[in-house]
Each structure stands twice: as C-alpha cells, then as structure tokens.
Amino acid sequence: MVIFSVYVVNKAGGLIYQYDNYVPRAEAEKTFSHPLDLVLKHHDEKVVVSFGQRDGIRVGHAVLSINGVDVMGKNTADGKDILEYLKDPSNYPVSIRFGRARLSSNEKLMLASMFHSCELFDQNLKSALEIAEKAGNFGAGS
C-alpha cells in the first residue's frame, strides 16, 4: 500500500500540515504538427486536454512543458498564452509534454475542508445511531 498524501486537519477544519509524496506516474511527450488534433482548454489556471485521447495522453491531463521548457499555469515561459501560442502555425512542429498537474494550494485547502466535513458527518451519524438504539426503535427485530 502506498501513501500519496498526508493531511493533518485541526478540529476547527484548518489545514495544519500537508505532505505530498508526488511521483508523476503518467507523463507523455509527443511532437505535433499543425493543426493540433487534441482539444485544449483553460481550466483552473491550467491548460488541460478536454477532448481527444491518444498515445498515453488522456482527457484531464495538463500541459506541463512545450519544447522542453516548463509552462507556468496558462502561459509559456516567455509569458504568452499557451492556447494562442498553439494556434500559430509558425510555432510547429512543437513538442508538448502532458501529465497530471500538481494540486494548487487552494485545491489542497478545499480537499482538507472536505475531509473535515466528512468527519463531522460521521460523528453526527454515530451519535444519532446511539440515541436511536437507546430509544429502542432501531435495530434488529424492530
């Protein structure tokens, strides 16, 4: 069994500590000619594949680098929008690396908040079941 992440959340729901054992498992790099046969779109400050799967590139994978240079969110290293860069036929052939993008800080906070909400729901459900069992109107034979 592998542990991918550790989240420590306090009773108030705040994220105290978070550790990612991040090892990119599925990365695919391919050289494309114009026109690009994948449909890309902006999603949560990243450029992701929204339609078309091939050669290990899956829907939801993010653009990680273009021509060996890492991208920064929705922009290339020199600040150009990735989608605009890929629309220009003079930039082809282009080598693009795709893979699963790392979670942003905001996404990690939302995930920790979800863990806290699930824990609160579980605690309330346990106490409701205990009350129902004591009242005698819940369980086998009723």
Buried (B, 14 or more C-beta within 10 A) or exposed (E): EEEEEEBEBEEEBEBEEBEEEEEEEEBBBBEBEBEBEBEBEBBEEBBBBEEEEEEEBBEEBBBBBBEEEEBEBBBBEEEBEBBEBBEEEEBEEBEBBBBBBEBEEEEBBEBBBEEBEEEEEEEEEEEEEEEEEEEEEEEEEE
